[in-house]
């Protein structure tokens, strides 16, 4: 009886294996493409290179996306290039800014970047000092605009920021802050650290973390940024509805 049962199980296994072998393997999903911009036209952050290289490594290790790192803004356009370069915004699925200051972008490039997110439904990820970029470009501010952390990092205080326009994912615990220090700007004591928002058809993710090398090596920060990139690429879903401070 045991011999017959063993034989029957073996036959079933062979049948299933043969059926699977006869099927064409499921095609692998095409990798997403991420354009990382590290241009600095203001304060030069030492961690920019390390941060963007870390984003490249995550894409390589997970196999989810390929990363193209640039320190110029040439590819931030929908214009077609000649033989020297065939890539432009239409080729990418998300753009990452780890930038400062007024970048080298003309008005047509700015319009193309807004359309890339708002109209094409692509992703935009703003890292740390990306909040300190394009003071003179209102549309950028509009687009861009809790966790108990053990990370020692530099926290930006966003100007003209309102949680009514974004979904806050992390905020600072003001009970552990020295509010007598010089430079405290927010009377409401509401310091958001990370947020997401829908922008037209597109997705925008921002976190102020990432000023130091150590921040990028922190497992919590790494998980946060990778999940944010995945969401911006449309690989995951999330609720973007604003909510009151808890």
N, C-alpha and C positions, 0 to 999 in steps of 0.2 A: 504493500500500500504506500509506504514512504517513497519507494522508487517511482511509483506512478505519479504521486504528488509532485515529486522533484522534477520529473519529466514534464509534467503539465506546466509548472512554473517556468521552466526553461523555455518551453515552446512559446509561452506568452511573452517572455522577455525578448525572444528572437523576433516574434511578430511585431512588437512595438518598435524594436530597433530598426527593423527593415522598413516599417512605415515611415519612421522619422528620417531614415536615410534617403527615402524616395522624395522627400520634400526639399524644396530649395531653402537654404538657410535664410532667416529673416535679415534683410539688409540693415547694416548699422546706420543709425541716424547720423546725418551729416554734422560734423562739428560746427559749433557756432564760432563766430569770429569777433574778437574784441580788439578795439583800437585803444591803446593806452597813451595818453599825452602827458609828458613830464616837463613841459616848458615852464621856466621860472622867469617872470619879468618883475619880480619883487624879491621878497625874502627867499633865499635859497635854502630849502630844507635838505639836510644831509640824507634823510631816509628815503628820498624820492626813488633813487635807483634801487635800493633794497626792496622797497614796497612794491614797485612795479615788477621787479624780477620775481617777487614772491607770488604775485598774481599770475605771472607767466607759469611758474612752477605748479600752481594749483590746477591750471588748465591742462598742463602736460600730464600730471599724475592722475587726474580724474578722467582724462580723455573727453571732457565735455566741450572744450573750446580751445582755439588757437589764439595766441596773443601777439599783437604787433605793437612794439614799443617805439615811440617817436618822441624826440625832444623839439620837434617843430610842428607846425599846424598845417602843413601842405595838404594832407589827405582829408582835412575837414572841409570838404566841398563836394558838390554833386556834379561839378564840371568833369568832362571826360578828358583824360590825359592822352598824350601821344605815346610813342613807343617806349619812352623812358619809364613810365609808371602807369599801370592800368587800374590801380586800386583807388577808389574814392569812398565816400560815405555809403553809397549804395551797396558796397561789397561787405559792409560790416553789420553786425547785429547789436552791438552796444559800444559805447564810447566811455572810457574812464578818464577823468581829469584828476591828476595830482599836480596842481598848478598854482601859480600866484600871479597877481598883477593883471595888467591889460595885455593879453596875448596878441600875437601877430595874426589877427584875423580881420579881413575886410568885411564890409557890410553884406556882401553876397555869401560869404562863408558863414557869417552869423545866422543869416536867414536859412541857410541850408542845414545848419546844426539844429535849429529849432524845428524845422520841418522833419528832419530825421527822427526826432522823438515824437513830436506832436501829431504829425500827419502820417508818417510811415509806421508808427507804433513800435519803434525801436527803444533801446534802453540807454540810460545815462547814469553813470555811477560817479559820484563826487567824493573824493577822498580828502579829509582833513582840510588843507589850505585851499581846496577848490572853492571854499566859502569866501576866501580872500582873493577872489579873482573877478575881474570885470565889474568894477564899481560903476562904470559909466554905461553899462548895458542893462537896462531894466528887465528885458525879457529873460536874460540869464538868471537874474535874481528871482524872477517869478517861477521859472522852471525848477530851480534848485531847491526854490523854497518849500522798562527800567531794570537797568541791571545794576547790582551792587558790584562795582569794579575794583579789582586789586591792581589795575594797570596805572602806572605813573605816566600821564600823558598831558599834552597841552589841549585845553578845551577852548574852542572859539565861542564867543557870545554873538549869535547871529543878529544882525541889524534888521529892524523891521520884520522880525520873524513872528509868525502866529501859528499856534497849533491848530487853528481852524482850517488851515490849508493843507496840512500834512497829517500823517498818522505817526505819532511818536512811538518808537520801539524801545528806546532807552532814554533815561533822564538821570541827572545827578541827584543824589540825596542831599538836599540843602541842610538837613539837620547835622551833617558832618562837615559843613563848609564854614570857613571863617569869613562871615559876611562883613566884617569890619575892614577887610583888606581894600587897598586902593585899586580902583579899576572895576569894581562890581557895577554892572550896568542894569541888570534886570530887577526892577522893583518887585515884580511878581514872584521872584525866586524860582522861576521855571526855566531850568537850563536843560534843554533837550540835547542829547548826545548823538542819537541816531534816529532817522525818520525815513519814511517812504511816501510817495505820492503818485497818483496818476496824473499825467500831463497830456491832455488830448488822448490820443490812442496809445501813448507811450508810458514808460515806467521810469521813475527817478528814485535812486537810492543815495542817501548821504549819511556819512558818519564823520564826526570830528576826530575820531581816534586814528592813530597812524603817524604821529609826530616823531616817535622814536623807533629805533631798530627793535627794541624789546617788545614794543606793542605788536609788531608784525609776527613775533615769535610766540606771542601769547595764544594759547589754544582757543580761548573764548573769542578773542578778536579775529583770529583766523576763521573760525566757524562763522562768525557774524558776516564778515566780508564775502566769504565764499557763497554763503546762502543769499546774500544781497545780490551778488553777480548773477547767480543762477536765476533769481527772480527777475532781474532786469533783462535777462536773455529770454524770458518767457518759458523757462524750464520748470518753474514751480508757480504756484498761485498764492496770493496773500490778500487779506482785507486791507484796503487802503483808506477806509473811512476814518475821518478825524474823530478824536474822542477827547473828552475833558480830562484834565489832570486828575489822577487818582491820588 
